[in-house]
Amino acid sequence: MGKRSKGRGKGRKHRPAIKRRDPEAKRARRDASEHERAAQAVDEDTEESADEELEELDEDEHDERVSDGGGEDEEAPTSDAGDDAGDDEGSADEAIPESEVGRPDGAQWALPLVKLEHKWTWLETRLLFVALLGLTFVLCLFFALRGMKEPLEAEEAAGTIFRAMVGAGVLGGVVRLATRKRGLKDMHRNVLTVVAVIIGLATAKLWRGVGIDYFAGVFDWLQEGSTLTLMGGLKGISTRLTMTVALIGASLAAAVGGHINIDVVVRLIPARVRKPVAILGGVATAMVCLAASWGLFDHIAVAEYHVRADKTAGEKISGVTEDLGDQFFIWRKQAGLDIGAIPNVVVGKRWNADDRMNGRQWNEWLDSGGFSERFGKAEVEAIRATDEDLDLPRLPLVVLPGGEARGMLLHGMDLIFPLGFLMIGLRFLLRALLLIAGHVDVKIEAEDSDDDEVAAADAATEEVS
């Protein structure tokens, strides 16, 4: 009875009384709930007392083993086993994914190559994204400026069409956003958006002459008086970015075996010799790409950098490298002039206005810019303003001693062609080594697609069953 009363007092919870129409039924329910709680408390007390007795027995046994000198030695293996298990679990959790270390049955000596291939792909993927983003921006900027600067007397309707597209996009987007939180139904919002787009298309001629001079000034600055002038303008940049995207895509395709090849030869030969043939083909393709890389570099060095054709390979590389240093110097100086031109262009002022620079300021800019140290005092003296021209306007555009700087950086940008073929050739060599090591397989497009179709059919059959 002592335990019962103790357990009842421990587990009982006092709650506010609830008024019932039938007090007898209320009293019966309360007594039944108290009996249930009391029984549960007795069970809990019994379990607690049993646990206390087991703990006391364990302590007595532990004391006896310690007094005999063998207690700690017997428990040590258990703790060591637990630690080993924990270490194994930790090492399993920290294991590198198979995609980064290659296949388990591949050669161990090629694991650094597998990691190199993984990081190389990671880098090229992001370079491809940046190149695509830059190409999209340049093309959009080029067509936007061409459309906005189209004069009214132009025979083509490019300016009107572009303004109609801009008006439709702006009005449609504004109406769509403005009606988002108005509680309108989707159908009503769609109708309003369509009406706004139609109005934008129909009102293009009303603002056909707005901003023509402004955007013509911006376009003229980018094409004729900025750093882009040294790169061939927006068109020159878009052309090189297009080739960059193509070369990076070819390198990524070579990394996974997705390049253009003739699969019919691989299909006709026995399966056991497919791998050697693929390795031989990869090495041969790599040699062709590397030869093309050097051929392109040699042509650019002779034709664009004016290095003598009878020079050695080292002398050609040295000559191109030295000229690249001059190009980087010219680029930095023109970028400084662009920073000074931006405020004028933004407010609608011409980049080559008469008050931008005169002959006196031009000479001071040459003296403080380090041109004499870079090209020689005699060379720079030829591009200085004479005493009669000190107060006359001067174009704020870099002039290269001994030649014109317009399009000068195109020579450096053309080096992406030999560099791209070099990367593709190295990619083929790397894949051939991974084939030898067993970390990649010979890829046949049709067989891969057939396997995918079979796997999809199997999955569909399982779902139906």
RAHUMO-V246542 format. One record per pair of residues at least 12 apart in sequence whose C-alpha atoms are under 10 Angstrom apart, sorted by the first residue. I is the first residue (numbers start at 1). J is the second residue. D is the distance in Angstrom with one decimal. If there is no record, write none. Layout:
i->(I	I)
j->(J	J)
d->(D	D)
This chain:
i->(3	3	3	3	3	4	4	4	4	4	4	5	5	5	6	6	6	6	7	7	7	7	7	7	7	7	7	7	8	8	8	8	8	8	8	8	8	9	9	9	10	10	10	10	11	11	11	11	11	11	11	11	12	12	12	12	12	13	13	99	99	99	100	100	100	100	100	100	100	101	101	101	101	101	101	102	102	102	102	102	102	102	102	103	103	103	103	104	104	105	105	105	106	106	106	106	106	106	106	107	107	107	107	107	108	108	108	109	110	110	110	110	110	110	110	110	111	111	111	113	113	113	113	113	113	114	114	114	114	114	114	114	116	117	117	117	117	117	118	120	120	120	120	121	121	121	121	121	122	124	124	124	124	125	125	125	127	127	127	128	128	128	128	128	128	128	128	129	130	130	131	131	131	131	131	131	131	131	131	132	132	132	132	133	134	134	134	134	135	135	135	135	135	135	135	135	135	136	136	136	137	138	138	138	138	138	139	139	139	139	141	141	142	142	142	142	142	142	143	143	144	144	144	144	144	144	145	145	145	145	145	145	145	145	145	145	146	146	146	146	146	146	146	147	147	147	147	147	147	147	147	148	148	148	148	148	148	148	148	148	148	148	148	148	148	148	149	149	149	149	149	149	149	149	149	149	149	149	149	150	150	150	150	150	150	150	150	151	151	151	151	151	152	152	152	159	159	159	159	159	160	160	160	160	160	160	160	160	161	161	161	161	162	162	162	163	163	163	163	163	163	163	163	163	164	164	164	164	164	164	164	164	164	164	164	165	165	165	165	166	166	166	166	167	167	167	167	167	167	167	167	167	167	168	168	168	168	168	168	168	168	168	168	168	168	169	169	169	169	169	170	170	170	171	171	171	171	171	171	171	171	171	172	172	172	172	172	172	172	172	172	172	173	173	173	174	174	175	175	175	175	175	175	175	175	176	176	176	176	176	176	177	177	179	179	211	213	213	213	214	214	214	214	214	214	215	215	215	216	216	217	217	217	217	217	217	217	218	218	218	218	218	218	218	218	219	219	219	220	220	220	220	221	221	221	221	221	221	221	221	222	222	222	223	224	224	224	224	225	225	225	225	225	225	225	225	225	225	225	226	226	226	226	226	226	226	226	226	226	226	226	226	226	227	227	227	227	227	227	227	227	227	227	227	227	227	227	228	228	228	228	228	228	229	229	229	229	229	229	229	229	230	230	230	230	230	230	230	230	230	230	230	230	230	230	231	231	231	231	231	231	231	231	231	231	232	232	232	232	232	233	233	233	236	236	236	237	237	240	240	240	240	240	240	241	241	243	243	243	243	244	244	244	244	244	245	246	247	247	247	247	247	247	247	248	248	248	248	249	250	250	250	250	250	251	251	251	251	251	251	251	251	251	252	252	252	253	253	253	254	254	254	254	254	254	254	254	254	254	255	255	255	255	255	255	255	255	256	256	256	256	256	256	256	257	257	257	257	257	257	257	257	257	257	257	258	258	258	261	261	262	263	263	263	263	264	265	266	266	266	266	267	267	267	271	274	274	274	275	275	275	275	275	275	275	275	276	276	276	276	277	278	278	278	278	278	278	278	279	279	279	279	279	279	279	279	279	280	281	281	282	282	282	282	282	282	282	282	282	283	283	283	283	283	283	283	283	284	284	284	285	285	285	285	285	286	286	286	286	286	286	286	286	286	286	286	286	287	287	287	287	287	288	288	288	289	289	289	289	289	289	289	289	289	289	290	290	290	290	290	290	290	290	290	291	291	291	291	292	292	292	292	292	293	293	293	293	293	293	293	293	293	293	293	294	294	294	294	294	295	296	296	296	296	296	296	296	297	297	297	297	297	297	297	297	297	297	298	298	298	298	298	299	300	300	300	300	300	300	300	300	301	301	301	301	301	301	301	301	302	302	302	303	304	304	304	304	304	304	305	305	305	305	305	305	305	305	306	306	306	307	307	320	320	320	321	323	323	324	324	324	325	326	326	326	326	326	327	327	327	327	327	327	327	328	328	329	329	329	329	330	330	330	330	330	330	330	331	331	331	331	333	333	333	333	333	333	333	334	334	334	334	334	335	335	337	337	337	338	338	338	340	340	341	341	344	351	351	351	352	352	352	352	352	353	353	353	353	354	354	354	354	355	355	355	356	356	356	356	357	357	357	357	357	357	357	358	358	358	358	358	358	358	358	358	359	359	359	359	359	359	359	359	359	359	359	359	360	360	360	360	360	360	360	360	360	360	361	361	361	361	361	361	362	362	362	362	362	362	362	362	362	362	363	363	363	363	363	363	363	364	366	366	366	366	366	367	367	371	371	375	375	375	376	378	379	379	379	380	380	380	380	381	382	382	383	383	383	383	383	384	384)
j->(38	41	42	45	46	38	39	41	42	43	45	38	41	42	38	41	42	45	37	38	39	40	41	42	43	44	45	46	34	35	36	37	38	39	40	41	42	37	38	41	37	38	41	45	34	37	38	39	40	41	42	44	33	34	37	38	41	34	37	114	115	118	112	114	115	116	117	118	119	113	114	115	116	118	439	114	115	118	434	437	438	439	440	437	438	439	440	438	439	437	438	439	434	435	436	437	438	439	440	434	436	437	438	439	437	438	439	437	430	433	434	435	436	437	438	439	434	437	439	430	431	433	434	437	439	430	431	433	434	437	439	440	430	255	427	430	431	434	255	251	252	255	427	248	251	252	255	256	252	248	249	251	252	248	249	252	244	245	248	241	244	245	246	247	248	249	252	245	241	245	238	240	241	242	243	244	245	246	248	241	242	244	245	241	237	238	241	242	234	237	238	239	240	241	242	244	245	238	241	242	238	234	235	237	238	241	234	235	237	238	219	234	219	222	233	234	235	238	158	162	159	162	163	166	215	219	159	162	212	214	215	216	217	218	219	220	158	159	162	212	215	216	219	159	160	161	162	163	212	215	216	160	161	162	163	166	208	209	210	211	212	213	214	215	216	219	208	209	210	211	212	213	214	215	216	217	218	219	220	162	208	209	211	212	213	215	216	208	209	212	213	216	208	209	212	204	205	208	209	212	201	203	204	205	206	207	208	209	201	204	205	208	201	204	208	200	201	203	204	205	206	207	208	210	197	198	199	200	201	202	203	204	205	207	208	197	200	201	204	197	200	201	204	196	197	198	199	200	201	202	203	204	207	193	194	195	196	197	198	199	200	201	202	203	204	193	196	197	200	201	196	197	200	193	194	195	196	197	198	199	200	201	190	192	193	194	195	196	197	198	199	200	193	196	197	193	196	189	190	192	193	194	195	196	197	189	190	192	193	194	196	189	193	192	193	348	348	349	350	345	346	347	348	349	350	345	346	348	348	350	345	346	348	349	350	351	352	342	344	345	346	348	349	350	351	233	234	345	233	350	351	352	233	338	341	342	345	350	351	352	234	338	351	235	351	352	397	406	334	337	338	341	351	352	395	396	397	398	406	331	334	335	336	337	338	339	341	342	351	396	397	398	406	330	331	332	333	334	335	336	337	338	397	398	406	407	409	331	334	335	406	407	409	334	397	405	406	407	408	409	410	327	330	331	334	397	398	404	405	406	407	408	409	410	411	331	405	406	407	408	409	410	411	412	413	406	407	408	409	410	406	407	410	407	410	413	410	413	410	413	414	415	416	417	413	416	414	416	417	420	413	416	417	419	420	420	420	416	417	419	420	421	423	424	420	421	423	424	424	420	421	423	424	427	420	421	422	423	424	425	426	427	428	423	424	427	424	427	428	282	423	424	425	426	427	428	429	430	431	424	426	427	428	429	430	431	432	427	428	431	440	441	442	443	278	282	427	428	431	440	441	442	443	444	445	443	444	445	281	444	444	443	444	445	446	444	277	278	442	443	444	444	446	447	442	441	442	443	432	435	436	438	440	441	442	443	432	435	436	442	442	431	432	435	436	441	442	443	428	429	431	432	433	434	435	436	442	432	428	432	425	427	428	429	430	431	432	433	435	425	426	428	429	430	431	432	433	425	428	429	424	425	426	428	429	421	422	423	424	425	426	427	428	429	430	431	432	422	425	426	428	429	421	422	425	418	420	421	422	423	424	425	426	427	428	418	419	420	421	422	423	424	425	426	418	421	422	425	417	418	421	422	425	415	416	417	418	419	420	421	422	423	424	425	313	418	419	421	422	418	414	415	416	417	418	419	421	313	316	317	320	414	415	416	417	418	419	313	316	317	320	418	418	316	320	411	412	414	415	417	418	316	317	319	320	321	323	411	415	316	319	320	411	320	408	410	411	412	414	319	320	321	322	323	324	411	412	319	320	323	319	320	411	412	415	412	411	412	409	411	412	374	374	375	400	408	409	400	405	408	409	410	411	412	409	412	369	370	371	374	371	398	399	400	405	408	409	398	405	408	409	365	366	369	370	371	397	398	396	397	398	399	405	397	398	396	397	398	351	396	397	356	396	356	396	356	395	396	397	393	394	395	396	397	393	394	395	396	392	393	394	395	392	393	394	393	394	395	396	391	392	393	394	395	396	397	385	389	390	391	392	393	394	395	396	384	385	386	387	388	389	390	391	392	393	394	395	384	385	386	387	389	390	391	392	393	394	385	390	391	393	394	396	383	384	385	390	393	394	395	396	397	398	380	381	383	384	385	386	390	384	380	381	383	384	398	380	384	400	401	400	401	402	401	401	400	401	402	399	400	401	402	401	401	402	399	400	401	402	403	399	401)
d->(9.9	9.1	7.0	7.9	9.3	6.7	8.0	7.8	6.2	10.0	9.2	8.1	9.6	9.2	9.2	8.7	8.8	9.2	8.8	6.4	8.5	8.5	4.9	5.8	9.0	8.3	6.9	9.9	8.0	8.7	9.7	6.9	4.8	8.2	8.8	6.3	7.9	9.8	8.4	8.9	9.8	9.1	7.5	9.9	9.7	6.7	7.3	9.9	8.3	6.0	9.5	9.6	9.9	7.6	6.8	7.9	8.8	9.7	9.5	8.7	9.0	8.2	9.7	6.7	5.8	9.2	8.9	6.4	9.0	9.1	6.1	6.3	10.0	8.9	9.0	6.0	8.1	9.6	9.1	9.8	8.8	5.5	8.2	9.7	7.6	5.4	8.1	9.4	8.4	9.1	7.1	7.7	8.6	9.3	9.0	5.6	4.6	5.0	8.6	8.9	8.6	5.0	6.5	7.5	8.1	9.9	9.8	8.0	10.0	7.8	6.9	10.0	9.1	6.2	8.9	8.1	9.1	9.1	8.8	7.4	9.3	8.3	7.5	9.8	9.9	8.9	9.4	9.7	7.4	9.9	7.8	9.7	9.2	7.8	8.5	7.6	8.6	9.4	9.6	10.0	9.2	9.4	9.3	9.9	8.9	6.8	7.8	9.7	9.9	6.6	8.5	8.3	7.3	8.2	8.7	7.9	9.3	8.7	7.9	9.9	8.1	6.0	9.1	9.4	6.3	7.4	9.5	8.7	9.9	9.4	9.9	9.8	6.2	8.1	9.7	7.0	6.2	10.0	9.3	7.7	8.1	9.0	6.7	9.8	9.3	8.4	7.5	9.8	9.9	8.1	5.8	8.7	9.1	5.8	6.9	9.7	8.8	8.7	9.6	9.9	9.4	6.5	8.4	7.7	6.4	9.3	7.7	8.2	9.4	6.8	9.5	8.4	8.3	9.9	9.6	6.5	7.9	9.4	9.7	8.7	9.3	7.5	9.2	9.3	9.3	9.8	9.7	9.8	9.4	9.9	6.2	7.5	9.8	7.9	6.2	9.8	8.4	7.8	9.1	9.9	8.3	8.1	7.7	4.5	7.8	8.0	5.6	7.4	9.2	9.1	9.8	8.7	10.0	7.3	7.2	9.9	8.6	8.9	8.5	7.1	6.0	9.1	9.0	6.2	7.8	9.7	10.0	9.0	9.3	7.3	4.5	6.7	7.7	5.2	4.8	8.5	9.1	7.9	9.9	9.7	9.2	8.9	9.8	6.7	9.3	9.0	8.0	9.0	7.6	6.6	8.6	9.0	7.5	6.6	8.5	9.3	9.5	7.4	9.3	9.5	9.5	9.8	6.2	6.4	9.7	9.0	6.2	9.4	8.5	7.7	9.2	9.7	9.7	8.6	9.7	8.7	8.1	9.0	5.6	8.1	9.9	8.1	7.1	9.9	9.3	9.4	9.3	6.1	4.5	7.2	7.2	4.6	8.0	9.6	9.1	8.9	7.6	6.6	8.3	9.8	7.8	8.5	8.6	9.1	7.6	9.3	8.1	4.4	6.3	8.9	7.7	6.8	9.6	9.6	9.2	9.6	6.9	4.3	6.7	7.1	4.0	5.4	8.7	9.0	8.8	10.0	8.9	6.7	7.5	9.0	8.9	8.3	7.8	8.1	9.7	9.3	5.5	6.2	9.1	7.9	6.1	9.5	9.8	8.3	5.1	7.0	8.1	5.1	5.0	8.7	9.0	7.8	7.7	8.7	8.7	8.7	8.7	8.3	9.6	7.1	5.9	9.4	9.4	6.9	9.2	6.9	8.0	7.9	5.9	9.5	9.1	9.7	9.6	8.7	9.1	9.5	8.1	9.8	9.8	8.4	8.8	8.6	5.4	8.1	8.9	9.5	9.9	8.3	9.6	9.5	7.1	9.5	7.1	7.5	5.9	7.5	9.7	9.5	10.0	6.3	8.0	8.0	9.1	8.2	8.3	9.8	9.6	9.9	10.0	8.7	8.4	9.8	9.9	9.3	8.8	9.5	7.8	7.8	6.0	8.2	7.8	9.5	9.5	9.1	9.5	9.8	8.8	8.4	9.0	9.2	8.2	9.2	7.2	7.8	8.3	7.4	6.0	8.9	9.2	9.8	6.9	7.5	9.9	7.8	5.9	9.6	8.6	9.8	9.1	9.0	7.3	9.2	9.7	9.3	6.7	8.9	9.2	5.8	6.1	9.5	8.8	7.2	8.9	9.3	9.2	9.5	9.1	9.7	9.6	9.7	9.1	8.4	9.1	9.7	9.3	8.6	5.8	6.2	8.7	8.9	9.8	9.4	9.0	7.8	8.8	9.8	9.1	9.6	6.3	4.7	4.1	5.2	5.4	7.1	9.9	9.7	9.6	7.6	5.0	6.7	5.1	5.2	8.8	9.2	7.9	7.4	4.9	8.2	8.0	6.6	9.4	8.1	9.9	8.8	7.8	9.4	8.7	8.7	8.9	7.0	7.5	9.9	8.0	9.1	9.5	9.5	9.7	8.1	7.8	9.1	10.0	6.9	8.1	9.9	7.6	10.0	9.1	8.6	7.9	9.1	5.5	7.4	8.6	7.8	7.1	9.6	8.5	8.3	9.6	8.9	9.2	9.5	6.9	9.7	8.0	8.5	9.6	6.7	4.8	8.4	9.0	6.5	8.5	9.9	8.4	8.3	9.2	9.3	9.9	9.1	10.0	7.0	8.9	9.6	6.3	6.2	9.8	9.6	7.8	8.6	9.7	5.9	7.1	9.7	8.0	6.3	9.9	9.6	9.8	8.0	8.7	9.6	9.8	8.4	9.8	9.5	10.0	8.8	8.0	9.3	9.0	7.7	6.2	8.7	9.5	7.7	8.9	8.1	9.6	9.6	9.6	9.1	6.5	8.0	8.8	9.4	9.4	8.2	9.1	9.6	8.0	8.3	10.0	9.6	9.8	9.6	7.1	9.8	9.5	7.2	8.2	9.6	10.0	7.6	6.1	9.7	9.4	8.7	8.3	9.6	9.4	9.7	7.6	8.2	9.8	9.3	6.7	9.1	9.1	8.8	8.2	5.0	7.9	9.3	6.7	7.3	9.0	7.9	9.0	8.6	8.8	9.1	5.3	6.5	9.0	7.4	5.7	9.3	9.6	8.6	9.5	6.6	5.8	9.2	9.1	6.6	9.2	9.4	8.8	9.1	9.2	7.0	9.9	6.9	8.6	9.1	8.7	9.5	7.3	4.0	6.5	7.7	5.3	5.9	9.4	10.0	9.3	9.8	6.8	9.1	9.0	8.7	9.2	9.9	7.6	9.0	9.2	5.4	6.5	8.6	6.7	4.9	8.5	10.0	9.0	8.5	9.6	9.9	6.5	5.4	8.6	8.2	5.5	7.9	9.5	8.8	8.6	9.0	9.4	7.2	6.8	8.2	9.3	9.6	9.8	7.4	4.1	6.7	7.7	5.1	5.5	9.1	9.5	8.6	9.4	6.6	9.1	8.8	8.2	7.9	9.4	8.3	9.9	7.1	5.5	9.2	9.1	10.0	9.0	8.8	9.4	9.1	7.0	9.6	8.1	5.6	8.5	8.2	7.5	8.9	10.0	9.2	9.9	10.0	9.0	7.6	9.3	7.7	7.6	9.7	9.2	6.5	7.9	7.9	6.3	10.0	10.0	9.0	9.5	8.2	10.0	9.5	9.6	9.4	9.6	9.3	6.2	9.3	9.4	7.7	6.4	9.9	10.0	7.3	9.4	7.4	9.3	8.9	9.1	10.0	6.7	7.9	9.5	8.8	9.9	9.6	9.5	8.8	8.7	8.7	6.6	9.8	7.9	8.7	9.5	10.0	9.9	9.7	9.1	7.2	6.3	9.7	9.0	7.7	8.4	9.4	9.8	9.5	9.1	8.6	9.3	7.1	8.7	7.8	8.1	8.9	8.9	8.8	9.7	9.3	7.9	9.7	9.8	7.6	9.8	9.7	9.2	7.3	8.6	6.8	6.0	9.6	10.0	10.0	9.7	6.7	7.3	8.4	9.1	8.8	9.0	9.0	9.5	8.3	8.6	9.1	8.8	8.1	10.0	8.8	8.1	5.9	6.8	9.0	8.2	9.1	8.4	9.4	8.2	5.2	7.5	8.5	9.5	7.0	9.0	7.7	7.9	8.0	7.3	9.2	8.6	5.9	5.4	6.8	6.3	10.0	8.9	8.0	6.4	5.6	5.3	4.2	4.7	7.9	8.8	8.0	5.2	7.7	8.5	9.0	5.6	4.0	5.7	5.9	6.4	5.7	9.1	9.2	7.2	9.0	8.6	7.9	4.6	6.4	8.4	9.3	9.0	9.4	8.0	8.9	9.6	8.6	9.8	9.7	7.5	7.1	8.4	9.4	7.1	8.8	7.9	9.8	9.9	9.9	9.5	8.9	5.8	6.4	9.1	8.4	9.5	8.0	9.6	9.1	7.8	9.7	9.2	9.6	9.5	9.1	9.2	7.4	9.8	9.3	9.5	9.3	5.7	7.1	9.7	8.7	6.0	8.9	8.8	7.2	8.3	7.3	8.1	6.5	8.6	9.9	9.9	9.9)
